[in-house]
Amino acid sequence: MTGAPREAELAASLARIQARIDAAAAAAGRDRADIEFLPVTKFFPASDVVALFGLGCRAFGESREQEAAGKVAEVSAALSDKKLITAPGELLDASSNIESNNVIRWHMIGRIQRNKARAVARWAAVAHSVDTAPLIATLSRGAVEALDQGRRSEPLQVYIQVSLDGDPARGGVPVDRPDLVDELCAAADAAPGLGLAGLMAIPPLASAADAEFARLEAELLRVQTQYPYRLGLSAGMSNDLEVAVRHGSTCVRVGTALMGPRPLTSP
């Protein structure tokens, strides 16, 4: 589906998700402005990002560096042609003029291979799945390089991924190892070219989301006592965003409920 029908489909889905987040924030007694909605556009074409941009979205989540880098460039060119931004480089630069309503912030939400980390630092404003000291060091080098080259104008914000089930295949620092969580948070906070955004987690597949998000919220509150600035919590997806908002999520990552089923041509 392309063109006007696809745009209408996305507009309807976007309205439903925004209503869900609004209701969740109200039920939790939270300020809706404190909760970022991150559309996850991995596997979907650049045309969908352009359509969502037209609907007011200014941040998008991707999970694979090669796909994302190409999409960033394609979206940049498309919006430049529509004169919705002043120059293609505005979107290739990860974070310049972020207060402008016409600049996209790209989020890397997938696991980052170390050999792709420096490339990620060239286009991503935020990385959500950082879970090792070597990865922090490589992202730091890439971010400093991008800053020196003028490809970004602010530090790369990183979330430390916390594992709630200890499954190494899913990534993350075990939540029952606060010493390791603290070590990585401190490393990200101190690394040149990086900024500590907060914690991120994905609940175990077969678990009670409420209990798991409560553990994550408690860990964030513990870590927060060590920093003078506010840390965020990247948690909650299509099926559990309400529970995540109840437990303090400041960024919900929504893919399927917004975009629909993965395209048949995707990997």
C-alpha contacts under 8 A as a table, 3 or more apart, distances in Angstrom:
res1	aa1	res2	aa2	distance
1	M	5	P	6.77
1	M	6	R	5.54
2	T	5	P	6.34
2	T	6	R	5.01
2	T	7	E	7.60
3	G	6	R	5.58
3	G	7	E	6.31
4	A	7	E	5.00
4	A	8	A	6.09
5	P	8	A	5.13
5	P	9	E	6.18
6	R	9	E	4.97
6	R	10	L	6.17
6	R	48	D	7.98
7	E	10	L	5.14
7	E	11	A	6.07
7	E	48	D	7.73
7	E	51	A	5.94
7	E	52	L	7.80
8	A	11	A	5.02
8	A	12	A	6.23
9	E	12	A	5.30
9	E	13	S	6.28
10	L	13	S	5.08
10	L	14	L	5.91
10	L	51	A	7.86
10	L	52	L	7.19
10	L	258	L	6.61
10	L	259	M	6.74
11	A	14	L	5.09
11	A	15	A	6.19
11	A	52	L	7.75
11	A	55	L	6.86
12	A	15	A	5.21
12	A	16	R	6.38
13	S	16	R	5.16
13	S	17	I	6.29
13	S	257	A	6.90
13	S	258	L	5.13
13	S	259	M	7.62
14	L	17	I	5.21
14	L	18	Q	6.11
14	L	258	L	6.01
15	A	18	Q	5.19
15	A	19	A	6.13
16	R	19	A	5.12
16	R	20	R	6.28
17	I	20	R	4.97
17	I	21	I	6.26
17	I	257	A	7.45
17	I	258	L	7.18
18	Q	21	I	5.13
18	Q	22	D	6.04
18	Q	37	F	7.95
19	A	22	D	5.00
19	A	23	A	6.09
20	R	23	A	5.16
20	R	24	A	6.07
20	R	242	E	7.40
21	I	24	A	4.99
21	I	25	A	6.04
21	I	32	R	7.62
21	I	241	L	7.51
21	I	242	E	6.97
21	I	245	V	7.82
22	D	25	A	5.26
22	D	26	A	6.23
22	D	32	R	6.22
23	A	26	A	5.11
23	A	27	A	6.08
24	A	27	A	5.10
24	A	28	A	6.17
24	A	242	E	5.25
24	A	245	V	6.32
24	A	246	R	6.98
25	A	28	A	5.14
25	A	29	G	6.04
25	A	30	R	4.93
25	A	31	D	6.43
25	A	32	R	5.55
25	A	245	V	6.52
25	A	246	R	7.38
26	A	29	G	5.02
26	A	30	R	6.02
26	A	31	D	7.56
26	A	32	R	7.54
27	A	30	R	7.70
27	A	246	R	7.81
28	A	245	V	7.27
28	A	246	R	5.28
30	R	34	D	7.62
31	D	34	D	5.60
31	D	35	I	7.62
32	R	35	I	5.61
33	A	36	E	7.37
34	D	250	T	6.00
35	I	245	V	7.78
35	I	249	S	6.90
35	I	250	T	4.34
35	I	251	C	5.56
35	I	252	V	7.39
36	E	250	T	5.82
36	E	251	C	4.51
36	E	252	V	6.35
37	F	251	C	5.90
37	F	252	V	5.31
37	F	253	R	6.50
37	F	254	V	7.38
38	L	59	A	6.07
38	L	60	F	5.75
38	L	61	G	6.39
38	L	251	C	6.70
38	L	252	V	5.95
38	L	253	R	4.83
38	L	254	V	6.16
39	P	57	C	7.88
39	P	59	A	7.00
39	P	60	F	5.14
39	P	61	G	6.03
39	P	253	R	6.13
39	P	254	V	5.22
39	P	255	G	5.96
39	P	258	L	7.19
40	V	60	F	5.78
40	V	61	G	4.39
40	V	62	E	6.23
40	V	253	R	6.22
40	V	254	V	5.53
40	V	255	G	4.46
40	V	259	M	7.90
41	T	44	F	5.44
41	T	45	P	7.82
41	T	48	D	7.79
41	T	49	V	7.08
41	T	60	F	6.44
41	T	61	G	5.90
41	T	62	E	6.04
41	T	255	G	6.51
41	T	259	M	7.21
42	K	61	G	6.87
42	K	62	E	4.81
42	K	63	S	6.07
42	K	64	R	7.63
42	K	67	E	7.92
42	K	68	A	7.70
43	F	67	E	7.94
43	F	262	R	6.75
43	F	263	P	7.01
43	F	266	S	5.66
43	F	267	P	7.77
44	F	48	D	6.72
44	F	259	M	7.90
44	F	262	R	7.37
44	F	263	P	6.88
44	F	266	S	7.93
45	P	48	D	5.62
45	P	49	V	7.16
45	P	71	K	7.57
46	A	49	V	5.10
46	A	50	V	6.31
46	A	71	K	5.67
46	A	72	V	8.00
46	A	74	E	6.42
46	A	75	V	5.64
47	S	50	V	5.01
47	S	51	A	6.17
47	S	75	V	7.48
48	D	51	A	4.99
48	D	52	L	6.16
49	V	52	L	5.07
49	V	53	F	6.01
49	V	60	F	7.74
49	V	75	V	7.07
50	V	53	F	4.98
50	V	54	G	6.32
50	V	75	V	6.40
50	V	78	A	7.43
50	V	79	L	7.05
51	A	54	G	5.08
51	A	55	L	6.49
52	L	55	L	4.83
52	L	56	G	6.44
52	L	57	C	5.53
53	F	56	G	5.15
53	F	57	C	4.77
53	F	58	R	6.09
54	G	57	C	7.27
57	C	60	F	7.81
58	R	101	N	7.45
58	R	102	N	7.39
58	R	103	V	6.71
58	R	104	I	4.80
58	R	105	R	6.34
59	A	104	I	5.45
59	A	105	R	4.65
59	A	106	W	5.67
59	A	107	H	7.18
60	F	104	I	7.62
60	F	105	R	6.67
60	F	106	W	5.18
60	F	107	H	5.95
61	G	106	W	6.07
61	G	107	H	4.60
61	G	108	M	5.84
61	G	109	I	5.98
61	G	253	R	7.56
62	E	65	E	7.75
62	E	68	A	5.91
62	E	106	W	7.44
62	E	107	H	6.19
62	E	108	M	5.17
62	E	109	I	5.84
62	E	110	G	6.89
63	S	68	A	7.33
63	S	108	M	5.63
63	S	109	I	5.14
63	S	110	G	3.89
63	S	111	R	7.06
64	R	67	E	5.58
64	R	68	A	5.97
64	R	108	M	7.68
64	R	110	G	6.41
64	R	112	I	7.93
65	E	68	A	5.05
65	E	69	A	5.93
65	E	108	M	7.89
65	E	112	I	7.99
65	E	116	K	6.79
65	E	119	A	7.41
65	E	120	V	6.20
66	Q	69	A	5.37
66	Q	70	G	6.47
67	E	70	G	5.47
67	E	71	K	6.18
68	A	71	K	4.97
68	A	72	V	5.97
69	A	72	V	5.19
69	A	73	A	6.46
69	A	123	W	6.91
70	G	73	A	5.29
70	G	74	E	6.18
71	K	74	E	4.92
71	K	75	V	5.92
72	V	75	V	5.30
72	V	76	S	6.02
72	V	91	L	6.98
72	V	92	L	6.46
72	V	123	W	7.54
73	A	76	S	5.06
73	A	77	A	6.22
73	A	88	P	7.85
73	A	91	L	7.68
73	A	92	L	6.49
74	E	77	A	5.23
74	E	78	A	6.17
75	V	78	A	5.03
75	V	79	L	6.09
75	V	91	L	7.94
76	S	79	L	5.39
76	S	80	S	6.09
76	S	88	P	5.01
76	S	89	G	7.32
76	S	90	E	7.60
76	S	91	L	5.37
76	S	92	L	6.84
77	A	80	S	5.07
77	A	81	D	6.19
77	A	88	P	5.58
78	A	81	D	5.18
78	A	82	K	6.43
79	L	82	K	4.96
79	L	83	K	6.09
79	L	84	L	5.28
79	L	85	I	6.15
79	L	88	P	7.72
80	S	83	K	4.77
80	S	84	L	5.94
80	S	85	I	5.37
80	S	86	T	6.54
80	S	87	A	5.82
80	S	88	P	5.61
81	D	84	L	7.69
82	K	85	I	7.87
83	K	86	T	6.45
84	L	102	N	6.77
85	I	88	P	7.29
85	I	90	E	7.25
85	I	102	N	5.93
85	I	103	V	7.29
86	T	90	E	7.36
87	A	90	E	5.76
88	P	91	L	6.07
88	P	92	L	6.82
89	G	92	L	4.85
89	G	93	D	5.91
90	E	93	D	5.35
90	E	94	A	7.99
90	E	96	S	6.74
90	E	103	V	6.59
91	L	94	A	6.64
91	L	103	V	6.13
91	L	104	I	5.96
91	L	105	R	7.86
92	L	122	R	7.99
92	L	123	W	6.00
92	L	151	R	7.29
93	D	96	S	6.00
93	D	122	R	7.39
93	D	123	W	6.29
93	D	150	G	7.88
93	D	151	R	4.84
93	D	152	R	4.96
93	D	153	S	7.68
94	A	104	I	8.00
94	A	105	R	6.42
94	A	106	W	6.93
94	A	122	R	6.68
94	A	123	W	4.78
94	A	124	A	5.29
94	A	125	A	4.92
94	A	151	R	6.93
94	A	152	R	5.19
94	A	153	S	7.64
95	S	98	I	5.60
95	S	103	V	7.94
95	S	104	I	7.94
95	S	105	R	6.44
95	S	125	A	5.71
95	S	152	R	5.59
95	S	153	S	5.91
95	S	154	E	6.18
96	S	103	V	7.78
96	S	152	R	6.12
96	S	153	S	5.25
96	S	154	E	7.27
97	N	100	S	5.59
97	N	103	V	7.03
98	I	101	N	7.69
98	I	103	V	6.16
98	I	104	I	7.80
98	I	105	R	7.62
99	E	103	V	7.96
100	S	103	V	5.90
105	R	124	A	7.18
105	R	125	A	5.64
105	R	126	V	7.78
106	W	123	W	7.02
106	W	124	A	5.03
106	W	125	A	5.51
106	W	126	V	6.75
107	H	124	A	5.51
107	H	125	A	5.94
107	H	126	V	4.72
107	H	127	A	5.80
107	H	128	H	7.29
108	M	120	V	7.50
108	M	124	A	6.15
108	M	126	V	6.19
108	M	127	A	4.70
108	M	128	H	6.12
108	M	129	S	7.77
109	I	127	A	6.11
109	I	128	H	4.88
109	I	129	S	6.05
110	G	128	H	7.28
110	G	129	S	6.24
111	R	129	S	5.55
111	R	130	V	7.55
111	R	171	G	7.49
112	I	116	K	6.62
112	I	117	A	6.23
112	I	129	S	7.03
112	I	130	V	7.45
112	I	135	L	7.97
113	Q	116	K	5.27
113	Q	117	A	6.25
113	Q	135	L	8.00
114	R	117	A	5.02
114	R	118	R	7.82
114	R	134	P	7.82
114	R	135	L	5.81
114	R	138	T	6.76
115	N	118	R	7.24
116	K	119	A	5.36
116	K	120	V	6.24
117	A	120	V	5.00
117	A	121	A	6.29
117	A	135	L	7.22
117	A	138	T	6.19
117	A	139	L	5.38
117	A	142	G	7.00
118	R	121	A	5.11
118	R	122	R	6.82
118	R	138	T	6.40
118	R	139	L	5.66
118	R	141	R	6.98
118	R	142	G	4.09
118	R	143	A	7.11
119	A	122	R	5.34
119	A	123	W	7.31
119	A	142	G	7.01
120	V	123	W	5.71
120	V	124	A	5.73
120	V	139	L	7.80
120	V	142	G	7.90
121	A	124	A	5.61
121	A	125	A	7.73
121	A	139	L	6.13
121	A	142	G	5.31
121	A	143	A	5.04
121	A	146	A	6.98
121	A	156	L	6.85
122	R	142	G	7.04
122	R	143	A	6.79
122	R	146	A	5.65
122	R	151	R	6.47
122	R	152	R	7.15
123	W	151	R	7.98
123	W	152	R	7.97
124	A	127	A	6.82
124	A	156	L	7.16
125	A	155	P	7.85
125	A	156	L	5.41
125	A	157	Q	6.38
126	V	156	L	5.72
126	V	157	Q	4.66
126	V	158	V	5.71
126	V	159	Y	7.84
127	A	130	V	6.90
127	A	156	L	7.36
127	A	157	Q	6.30
127	A	158	V	4.78
127	A	159	Y	6.24
128	H	158	V	5.88
128	H	159	Y	4.68
128	H	160	I	6.87
128	H	161	Q	6.87
128	H	200	M	6.36
128	H	234	S	7.42
129	S	158	V	7.73
129	S	159	Y	6.30
129	S	160	I	6.26
129	S	161	Q	5.07
129	S	171	G	7.78
129	S	172	G	7.35
129	S	200	M	7.00
130	V	135	L	6.85
130	V	136	I	6.97
130	V	158	V	6.70
130	V	159	Y	6.13
130	V	160	I	4.93
130	V	161	Q	5.55
130	V	172	G	7.47
131	D	135	L	7.28
131	D	136	I	7.97
131	D	160	I	5.70
131	D	161	Q	5.42
131	D	162	V	7.52
131	D	171	G	7.01
131	D	172	G	5.17
131	D	173	V	5.92
131	D	184	L	7.29
132	T	135	L	5.32
132	T	136	I	6.45
132	T	173	V	7.99
132	T	184	L	6.94
133	A	136	I	5.05
133	A	137	A	6.28
133	A	184	L	6.28
133	A	187	A	7.13
134	P	137	A	5.04
134	P	138	T	6.25
135	L	138	T	5.12
135	L	139	L	6.07
136	I	139	L	5.18
136	I	140	S	5.99
136	I	187	A	7.28
136	I	188	A	6.33
136	I	191	A	7.58
137	A	140	S	5.04
137	A	141	R	6.35
137	A	191	A	7.27
138	T	141	R	5.16
138	T	142	G	6.25
139	L	142	G	5.02
139	L	143	A	5.97
139	L	194	L	7.74
140	S	143	A	5.13
140	S	144	V	6.10
140	S	191	A	6.04
140	S	192	P	5.79
140	S	193	G	5.38
140	S	194	L	5.91
141	R	144	V	5.24
141	R	145	E	6.12
141	R	192	P	7.71
141	R	193	G	7.49
142	G	145	E	5.07
142	G	146	A	6.14
143	A	146	A	5.01
143	A	147	L	6.07
143	A	152	R	7.91
143	A	155	P	6.84
143	A	156	L	6.33
143	A	192	P	7.93
143	A	193	G	5.10
143	A	194	L	6.95
144	V	147	L	5.02
144	V	148	D	6.10
144	V	192	P	6.61
144	V	193	G	4.93
145	E	148	D	5.10
145	E	149	Q	6.17
146	A	149	Q	5.03
146	A	150	G	6.11
146	A	151	R	4.97
146	A	152	R	5.78
147	L	150	G	5.09
147	L	151	R	5.90
147	L	152	R	5.09
147	L	153	S	5.98
147	L	154	E	7.30
147	L	155	P	7.92
147	L	193	G	7.51
148	D	151	R	7.68
149	Q	152	R	7.83
150	G	153	S	6.64
152	R	155	P	7.76
154	E	193	G	7.61
155	P	193	G	4.67
155	P	194	L	4.72
155	P	195	G	5.83
156	L	193	G	6.26
156	L	194	L	4.73
156	L	195	G	6.01
157	Q	194	L	5.74
157	Q	195	G	4.59
157	Q	196	L	5.79
157	Q	197	A	5.41
158	V	188	A	7.22
158	V	194	L	6.96
158	V	195	G	6.14
158	V	196	L	5.30
158	V	197	A	5.20
158	V	198	G	7.17
159	Y	196	L	6.37
159	Y	197	A	5.11
159	Y	198	G	4.85
159	Y	199	L	4.93
159	Y	200	M	5.75
159	Y	234	S	7.55
160	I	172	G	7.59
160	I	173	V	7.94
160	I	181	V	7.61
160	I	184	L	7.04
160	I	185	C	6.65
160	I	196	L	7.94
160	I	197	A	7.98
160	I	198	G	6.34
160	I	199	L	4.81
160	I	200	M	5.93
161	Q	171	G	7.29
161	Q	172	G	4.57
161	Q	173	V	6.25
161	Q	199	L	5.79
161	Q	200	M	4.59
161	Q	201	A	5.53
162	V	171	G	7.85
162	V	172	G	4.47
162	V	173	V	4.66
162	V	174	P	5.92
162	V	175	V	5.75
162	V	181	V	7.52
162	V	199	L	6.69
162	V	200	M	5.99
162	V	201	A	5.20
162	V	216	L	7.94
163	S	166	G	5.52
163	S	167	D	7.23
163	S	170	R	7.71
163	S	171	G	6.54
163	S	172	G	4.39
163	S	173	V	5.21
163	S	174	P	4.70
163	S	175	V	5.70
163	S	201	A	6.24
163	S	202	I	7.35
164	L	174	P	6.35
164	L	175	V	5.75
164	L	201	A	7.28
164	L	202	I	7.55
164	L	203	P	6.40
164	L	204	P	6.64
164	L	212	E	6.91
164	L	216	L	7.76
165	D	174	P	7.38
165	D	203	P	7.79
165	D	204	P	5.94
166	G	172	G	7.75
166	G	173	V	7.75
166	G	174	P	5.53
167	D	170	R	5.66
167	D	171	G	6.81
168	P	171	G	5.03
168	P	172	G	7.27
172	G	201	A	7.52
173	V	177	R	7.28
173	V	180	L	6.84
173	V	181	V	6.34
174	P	177	R	5.43
174	P	178	P	7.91
174	P	180	L	7.98
174	P	181	V	7.86
175	V	178	P	6.39
175	V	181	V	7.47
175	V	216	L	7.76
175	V	219	E	7.41
177	R	180	L	5.51
177	R	181	V	6.54
178	P	181	V	4.88
178	P	182	D	5.97
179	D	182	D	5.18
179	D	183	E	6.13
180	L	183	E	4.93
180	L	184	L	6.26
181	V	184	L	5.40
181	V	185	C	6.13
182	D	185	C	5.09
182	D	186	A	6.02
182	D	223	V	7.09
183	E	186	A	5.26
183	E	187	A	6.19
184	L	187	A	4.94
184	L	188	A	6.15
185	C	188	A	5.24
185	C	189	D	6.08
185	C	196	L	6.71
185	C	198	G	7.98
186	A	189	D	5.03
186	A	190	A	6.14
187	A	190	A	5.26
187	A	191	A	5.91
188	A	191	A	5.20
188	A	194	L	6.25
188	A	195	G	6.25
188	A	196	L	5.53
189	D	194	L	6.90
189	D	195	G	5.50
189	D	196	L	5.02
190	A	194	L	7.69
190	A	195	G	7.88
191	A	194	L	5.61
191	A	195	G	7.59
196	L	231	L	7.52
197	A	231	L	5.65
197	A	232	G	5.78
198	G	220	L	7.59
198	G	231	L	4.53
198	G	232	G	4.51
198	G	233	L	5.72
198	G	234	S	7.62
199	L	220	L	6.67
199	L	231	L	7.64
199	L	232	G	6.49
199	L	233	L	5.12
199	L	234	S	6.28
200	M	233	L	5.78
200	M	234	S	4.54
200	M	235	A	5.93
201	A	216	L	7.47
201	A	234	S	6.80
201	A	235	A	5.82
202	I	235	A	6.66
202	I	236	G	7.55
203	P	207	S	7.28
203	P	209	A	6.39
203	P	212	E	6.25
203	P	213	F	7.28
204	P	207	S	5.64
204	P	212	E	7.96
207	S	212	E	7.45
208	A	211	A	5.66
208	A	212	E	6.44
209	A	212	E	5.12
209	A	213	F	5.92
209	A	240	D	7.19
209	A	243	V	6.98
210	D	213	F	5.32
210	D	214	A	6.11
210	D	243	V	6.00
210	D	244	A	7.77
211	A	214	A	5.05
211	A	215	R	6.43
212	E	215	R	5.15
212	E	216	L	6.39
213	F	216	L	4.90
213	F	217	E	6.04
213	F	243	V	7.36
213	F	244	A	6.19
213	F	247	H	6.09
214	A	217	E	5.04
214	A	218	A	6.20
214	A	247	H	6.01
215	R	218	A	5.16
215	R	219	E	6.29
216	L	219	E	5.10
216	L	220	L	6.28
217	E	220	L	5.13
217	E	221	L	6.26
217	E	233	L	7.97
217	E	247	H	5.83
217	E	248	G	6.37
218	A	221	L	5.13
218	A	222	R	6.26
219	E	222	R	5.05
219	E	223	V	6.24
220	L	223	V	5.11
220	L	224	Q	5.89
220	L	231	L	7.78
220	L	233	L	7.33
221	L	224	Q	5.03
221	L	225	T	6.72
222	R	225	T	5.78
222	R	226	Q	7.78
223	V	226	Q	5.69
223	V	227	Y	7.46
224	Q	227	Y	5.53
224	Q	228	P	7.84
224	Q	230	R	7.09
224	Q	231	L	6.38
225	T	228	P	7.65
227	Y	230	R	7.36
227	Y	231	L	7.99
232	G	249	S	7.25
232	G	250	T	5.62
232	G	251	C	7.54
233	L	248	G	6.89
233	L	249	S	4.83
233	L	250	T	5.15
233	L	251	C	6.31
234	S	249	S	5.89
234	S	250	T	6.07
234	S	251	C	4.66
234	S	252	V	6.22
234	S	253	R	7.62
235	A	241	L	7.59
235	A	244	A	5.92
235	A	249	S	5.50
235	A	250	T	7.55
235	A	251	C	6.21
235	A	252	V	5.55
235	A	253	R	7.08
236	G	239	N	7.73
236	G	240	D	5.45
236	G	241	L	4.24
236	G	242	E	7.54
236	G	243	V	7.38
236	G	244	A	4.92
236	G	245	V	7.39
236	G	249	S	7.10
236	G	251	C	7.54
236	G	252	V	4.86
236	G	253	R	6.16
236	G	254	V	7.81
237	M	240	D	5.54
237	M	241	L	5.14
237	M	252	V	5.81
237	M	253	R	4.97
237	M	254	V	4.92
237	M	255	G	7.35
238	S	241	L	6.06
238	S	253	R	7.38
238	S	254	V	5.04
238	S	255	G	6.53
238	S	256	T	6.38
238	S	257	A	5.43
240	D	243	V	5.49
240	D	244	A	6.37
241	L	244	A	4.97
241	L	245	V	6.09
241	L	252	V	6.28
242	E	245	V	5.20
242	E	246	R	6.28
243	V	246	R	5.08
243	V	247	H	6.48
244	A	247	H	5.13
244	A	248	G	6.46
244	A	249	S	5.33
244	A	252	V	7.73
245	V	248	G	5.22
245	V	249	S	4.80
245	V	250	T	7.28
245	V	252	V	7.93
246	R	249	S	7.37
249	S	252	V	6.80
254	V	257	A	6.46
254	V	258	L	6.49
255	G	258	L	5.45
255	G	259	M	5.72
255	G	260	G	7.50
256	T	259	M	5.20
256	T	260	G	4.80
256	T	261	P	6.09
256	T	262	R	7.62
257	A	260	G	5.90
259	M	262	R	7.84
262	R	266	S	6.83
263	P	266	S	5.46
